[in-house]
């Protein structure tokens, strides 16, 4: 269940001082919304795409500043991008449904067009590329997931979702694909030689899926949503286990997973970067109980008319304890507490009995919070150099050094 997050005075004090991201550079120049950007790990560069129809390749100069070495105009707004370091191949999705493939020159000062993939009838929202399979996988606002052969350009197959597709992740080893959509569902498919095999549908968010990230080692899927929550789906455990992470005040728009430190980095429209320690054993949030009476004091809820008449009392409003899930009244749940082991990094409602069981040690945070100073729309992580890229709604790209945060996460293990 989604938690009721009520910020308390002094919440900003949770922002970590001392260990915090160090701003390295700001990239400015786009005339419209920047939809996505990726780090060029071998050349200290950045590739960005925007609604101003440009693809820009930014390289770090001797001055330490980043300046465009390429500014290429597309026939339609450029909406998403994926880059293959090994082959220097660049795939760019557009608002008109087309995916364009380019090859970057060795010095990153030129790009050559290779082919177009007529993939969608609407805006291409997200892309993935598998060098192992030579597949280009894409999702769009036409509700379709498509995959093409990057050697021949031919369409290999497609799957229609029930709503706009919003994000895609692909596990190259098992050939499982995860498709997030506008209805808040995640569809899991297995790609086979003959087409696709539906596996399952993951339901847990109350808002649209905005971003997905994949931990290939432990087979964990992370989903961020408009409902301000992150859900961790344990795919590898095959037991239907899912954990919630509640740490943002607005839509979760970006996720990156740091494999070495087992840290999840999330960004949101609330301008906050959160570093989550995912190397601890977390607890699932309980299912909310259904009851006609408060499960602590036995007073009837306001819809239980018969009990109100029998007891000659006025019905009360129902709440739920976030720790045990029991249906309780306001009087029996007047306390609030953080429960980091359940993902609740802010104070949430707990019943009186659970409140007595929560110790100070149970309230120790398992995440750190940092001010990005712009509303985040997208992120990318270069784990080797511990560089984090954030794309803001202010048309600015920021580069951060997060080495102290990720290395600190390792030292805590």
C-alpha positions in Angstrom: 0.0 0.0 0.0 1.2 3.5 -0.7 2.1 5.3 2.5 0.6 8.6 3.6 3.7 10.8 3.7 3.4 13.9 5.9 6.6 16.0 5.9 7.4 17.1 9.4 9.2 20.3 10.4 12.9 19.9 9.9 12.6 17.3 7.1 15.3 19.3 5.1 17.7 18.4 8.0 17.8 14.9 6.5 19.8 16.3 3.6 23.3 14.9 4.2 26.1 17.3 5.0 29.7 16.3 4.7 29.2 13.4 2.3 27.2 14.8 -0.6 27.4 15.0 -4.4 30.0 17.4 -5.7 28.8 19.4 -8.7 31.4 19.1 -11.4 29.8 20.9 -14.3 26.7 22.3 -15.8 25.8 21.9 -19.5 23.5 24.6 -20.9 22.4 25.4 -24.5 19.3 23.5 -25.4 16.4 25.7 -26.4 13.7 23.2 -25.4 13.0 20.4 -23.0 16.0 17.9 -22.7 14.3 14.5 -22.8 17.4 12.3 -22.1 21.1 12.3 -21.8 23.8 9.6 -21.4 27.4 9.7 -20.3 30.1 8.7 -22.8 32.3 6.8 -20.4 35.4 6.4 -22.7 35.7 10.0 -23.6 34.4 12.2 -20.7 31.5 13.2 -22.8 27.7 13.5 -22.8 25.1 12.8 -25.5 21.8 14.7 -25.1 18.5 14.7 -27.1 15.9 17.4 -26.9 12.5 18.6 -28.1 14.5 21.3 -29.9 15.2 18.5 -32.4 18.9 18.3 -31.7 21.3 15.6 -30.8 24.3 17.1 -29.0 27.6 15.5 -28.2 29.4 17.4 -25.4 33.1 16.8 -24.8 35.2 18.0 -21.8 37.7 20.6 -22.9 41.1 21.5 -21.4 39.4 24.2 -19.4 37.3 21.6 -17.6 34.1 22.8 -19.3 31.9 20.8 -21.7 31.2 22.2 -25.2 29.3 20.5 -28.1 31.5 18.8 -30.7 28.3 17.8 -32.6 25.0 19.5 -32.9 22.8 17.5 -35.3 19.3 18.5 -36.2 16.6 15.7 -36.5 13.4 15.9 -38.6 11.3 15.6 -35.4 11.9 16.2 -31.7 14.5 13.7 -30.3 12.9 11.9 -27.4 15.2 9.2 -26.2 18.7 7.8 -26.8 20.8 4.7 -26.1 24.5 4.5 -26.9 26.8 1.5 -27.3 30.3 2.2 -26.1 31.8 -0.9 -27.7 30.6 -0.1 -31.2 30.0 3.7 -31.0 26.5 3.1 -32.3 23.9 5.7 -31.3 20.1 5.0 -31.5 17.8 8.0 -31.2 14.0 7.8 -30.9 11.8 10.6 -32.2 8.4 12.1 -31.6 7.3 10.8 -35.1 7.8 7.2 -34.1 11.1 6.7 -36.0 14.4 5.4 -34.5 17.5 6.6 -36.2 20.8 4.8 -36.0 24.2 6.7 -36.2 27.8 5.8 -35.9 30.1 8.2 -34.0 33.6 9.0 -35.3 36.6 8.0 -33.2 37.2 11.6 -32.1 33.4 12.2 -31.4 33.4 15.2 -33.8 31.2 13.6 -36.5 28.3 11.2 -36.7 27.2 9.2 -39.7 23.6 8.1 -40.3 23.2 4.3 -40.8 19.5 3.5 -41.1 16.0 4.3 -39.8 13.7 2.0 -38.0 10.0 2.7 -38.6 9.1 1.4 -35.2 6.0 3.3 -33.9 3.0 5.3 -34.8 3.5 7.7 -31.9 6.3 9.2 -29.8 9.2 6.8 -29.0 9.5 7.0 -25.2 12.3 4.6 -24.3 15.0 2.4 -25.9 17.3 -0.5 -25.1 20.0 -2.0 -27.2 21.4 -5.5 -26.8 24.8 -6.0 -28.5 24.7 -9.7 -27.6 21.4 -10.3 -29.5 21.8 -7.4 -31.9 18.4 -6.2 -31.0 17.0 -2.6 -30.7 14.1 -2.7 -28.3 11.7 0.3 -28.0 8.4 1.4 -26.5 6.1 4.2 -27.6 2.9 6.1 -27.0 1.2 3.9 -29.6 1.0 1.3 -26.7 3.5 -1.0 -28.5 6.7 -2.6 -27.5 8.8 -3.5 -30.7 12.1 -5.1 -31.3 14.2 -4.9 -34.4 17.4 -6.6 -35.7 20.2 -4.0 -35.7 22.1 -6.0 -38.3 19.3 -6.0 -41.0 16.9 -3.3 -39.7 14.0 -5.7 -39.9 11.2 -5.8 -37.4 11.3 -9.1 -35.4 8.1 -8.7 -33.4 5.9 -6.5 -31.2 3.5 -6.6 -28.3 0.6 -4.3 -27.6 0.0 -3.1 -24.0 -3.2 -1.7 -22.6 -1.9 1.8 -22.1 0.9 4.1 -23.3 4.3 2.5 -22.8 6.6 4.6 -20.6 9.7 2.6 -19.9 11.6 -0.5 -20.9 14.3 -2.7 -19.4 15.9 -5.8 -20.9 17.9 -8.6 -19.4 20.2 -9.8 -22.1 21.1 -13.1 -20.4 17.6 -14.4 -19.9 16.0 -12.4 -22.7 13.3 -11.1 -20.4 11.9 -7.7 -21.1 10.0 -5.4 -18.6 7.6 -2.8 -20.0 6.2 -0.1 -17.8 3.0 1.7 -18.8 0.8 4.7 -18.1 -1.7 2.6 -16.1 0.9 1.7 -13.5 1.4 -1.9 -14.6 4.6 -3.6 -15.6 4.4 -6.4 -18.3 7.1 -9.1 -18.2 7.8 -11.0 -21.5 10.3 -13.6 -22.6 11.6 -13.0 -26.1 12.0 -16.2 -28.1 13.0 -17.1 -31.6 9.3 -17.5 -32.6 8.2 -14.3 -30.9 7.4 -13.6 -27.3 6.0 -15.4 -24.3 3.9 -13.5 -21.7 5.3 -14.2 -18.2 3.3 -12.0 -15.8 2.0 -8.6 -15.0 3.3 -6.7 -12.0 0.7 -4.6 -10.2 1.5 -2.4 -7.2 1.7 1.2 -8.2 -1.3 3.5 -7.9 0.2 5.9 -10.5 1.9 5.7 -13.9 5.3 4.0 -14.3 7.9 6.7 -15.0 11.2 4.8 -14.9 12.7 1.3 -14.5 16.1 0.0 -13.6 17.4 -3.6 -13.4 19.9 -5.3 -11.1 21.1 -8.2 -13.4 23.1 -9.9 -10.7 20.3 -10.3 -8.1 17.5 -10.2 -10.6 15.8 -7.2 -8.9 13.6 -4.8 -10.9 13.2 -1.2 -9.6 10.2 0.8 -10.7 9.5 4.5 -10.0 6.1 6.0 -10.4 3.9 9.1 -10.4 2.6 7.9 -7.0 5.9 9.0 -5.5 6.9 5.5 -4.6 9.6 3.1 -5.7 8.9 -0.7 -5.7 11.6 -3.3 -5.6 10.4 -6.5 -7.4 12.4 -9.6 -6.5 12.2 -11.4 -9.9 14.9 -13.9 -9.2 13.4 -15.0 -5.9 10.3 -16.3 -7.8 8.1 -15.8 -4.7 6.3 -12.6 -5.6 8.2 -10.6 -3.1 8.1 -6.8 -3.5 9.4 -4.0 -1.2 8.4 -0.3 -1.2 10.7 2.6 -0.9 9.1 5.9 0.2 11.4 8.9 0.2 10.2 11.4 -2.3 7.6 14.2 -2.1 6.8 14.2 -5.8 6.9 12.0 -8.9 9.8 9.6 -9.1 11.3 10.3 -12.5 14.7 8.5 -12.7 16.5 5.5 -11.3 20.1 4.2 -11.6 21.5 1.1 -9.9 25.2 1.0 -8.7 26.2 -2.6 -8.8 29.5 -2.4 -6.9 28.0 -0.7 -3.8 24.5 -2.2 -4.2 23.0 1.3 -4.1 19.9 2.5 -5.8 19.9 6.2 -6.9 16.6 7.8 -7.4 15.6 11.3 -8.7 12.3 13.1 -8.5 10.5 16.3 -9.5 11.0 17.3 -5.8 14.7 18.1 -6.9 16.0 15.5 -4.5 18.6 12.7 -5.2 18.2 9.8 -2.8 20.9 7.1 -2.4 19.3 3.9 -1.1 21.3 1.1 0.6 20.0 -2.0 -1.1 22.5 -4.3 0.6 20.3 -4.8 3.7 17.5 -7.2 4.1 14.2 -5.3 3.9 10.7 -6.1 5.0 7.6 -6.1 2.8 4.9 -3.7 3.6 1.8 -5.5 5.0 -1.5 -5.8 3.2 -4.1 -3.4 4.6 -6.7 -5.4 6.6 -10.5 -5.0 6.0 -12.6 -4.6 9.1 -15.9 -3.1 10.2 -14.4 -2.3 13.6 -11.1 -0.8 14.9 -8.8 -3.8 15.4 -7.4 -2.2 18.6 -10.4 -0.7 20.5 -13.3 -2.5 18.6 -15.2 0.7 17.9 -17.3 0.6 14.7 -16.3 2.4 11.6 -18.8 4.9 10.2 -20.2 2.5 7.5 -21.1 -0.1 10.2 -24.6 1.2 10.8 -25.9 -1.9 12.7 -23.0 -1.7 15.2 -23.5 2.1 15.6 -27.2 1.5 16.4 -26.5 -1.4 18.8 -23.8 0.5 20.6 -25.6 3.8 20.4 -22.4 5.5 19.2 -21.2 7.5 16.2 -19.0 5.7 13.7 -15.4 6.6 13.3 -13.0 7.0 10.4 -10.8 4.1 9.3 -7.0 4.3 9.1 -4.3 1.7 8.7 -1.1 1.1 10.6 1.8 1.1 8.2 3.8 -1.5 10.3 1.2 -4.2 10.9 -1.5 -3.2 8.4 -4.4 -3.4 10.9 -7.5 -1.2 10.4 -7.5 1.3 13.3 -9.1 4.5 14.4 -7.5 7.8 14.8 -7.3 7.6 18.5 -5.5 4.2 18.4 -3.0 5.5 15.8 -2.1 8.9 16.9 1.7 8.3 16.6 4.0 8.5 13.7 7.4 6.9 13.0 10.0 6.3 10.4 10.3 2.6 9.4 13.4 2.4 7.1 13.5 -1.4 7.0 10.1 -1.2 5.3 11.2 1.7 3.1 9.4 4.5 5.0 12.1 7.2 5.3 9.5 9.7 6.5 7.1 9.6 9.4 4.0 7.5 8.7 1.0 6.5 10.8 1.5 3.6 13.2 -0.9 2.1 15.8 -0.1 2.6 19.5 1.0 -1.0 20.0 3.5 -1.0 17.1 4.8 2.4 18.2 5.9 0.9 21.5 7.8 -1.9 19.6 9.8 0.5 17.3 13.2 1.3 18.8 15.6 4.2 18.0 17.7 1.6 16.2 14.7 0.8 14.0 14.5 4.4 13.0 18.0 4.7 11.7 17.8 5.8 8.0 18.9 3.4 5.2 19.1 6.2 2.7 20.7 9.6 2.2 19.0 12.7 0.7 20.7 15.4 -1.4 19.5 18.6 -3.0 20.0 18.6 -6.8 18.7 22.2 -7.1 16.6 21.3 -10.2 13.6 19.2 -10.9 15.0 15.9 -12.2 13.7 14.4 -15.4 16.3 11.8 -16.2 19.6 10.4 -14.7 22.6 8.3 -15.9 25.4 6.8 -13.9 29.1 6.1 -14.8 29.9 3.7 -12.0 33.6 3.4 -12.9 34.2 7.1 -12.3 31.3 7.5 -9.8 29.8 10.3 -12.0 26.1 10.9 -11.9 24.3 12.9 -14.6 21.0 14.6 -13.9 18.7 16.2 -16.6 16.5 19.0 -15.2 13.2 20.6 -16.2 15.3 23.8 -16.3 16.9 22.6 -19.6 20.2 22.1 -17.7 22.4 19.0 -17.5 24.4 18.6 -14.3 27.4 16.3 -13.7 28.0 15.2 -10.1 30.8 13.3 -8.3 29.1 10.8 -6.1 32.2 8.7 -5.1 32.0 9.6 -1.4 28.4 8.4 -1.3 28.9 5.1 -3.2 32.1 4.2 -1.5 30.6 5.0 1.9 27.8 2.6 1.0 30.4 -0.2 0.4 32.1 0.6 3.7 28.8 0.2 5.6 28.3 -3.3 4.3 
